[in-house]
Amino acid sequence: MRQRSKNKDDSTEDYEVILKHHEDMQGKIAEEMLSMAHTLKHNSLMASRIIKEDNKVLGDSIRAADVNTDKLRVESDRLAVHAHKSCSWWIWIMLALVCATFVWMVLFIKLNPKPRL
């Protein structure tokens, strides 16, 4: 009878040790889960902040591209006006003077040959 009661006491102590071990493990797992939750929250907040900053930069870039597009359109219109503009009469007059000077030089050289020695 003594052995049976001693066996029961040992098994009860074994169960208490096992139960204590399992409670400790659950406590450690709970602490790890809490730590992971904090880390996940921190990472989520950081990602959110980075995404907001990227959206702001993207918005600024889009606005700058719109402004540049408008400026390019204005400059393209100005260039089109200059490209389709007819030449001024002064250019035709200067071209006629250059041609007249060329013809005059050719005639001068033909009418006054080089003296031979």
Secondary structure, DSSP 4 states (H G I P E B T S, - for coil): -HHHHHHHHHHHHHHHHHHHHHHHHHHHHHHHHHHHHHHHHHHHHHHHHHHHHHHHHHHHHHHHHHHHHHHHHHHHHHHHHHHHSPPPHHHHHHHHHHHHHHHHHHHHHHHSPPPP-
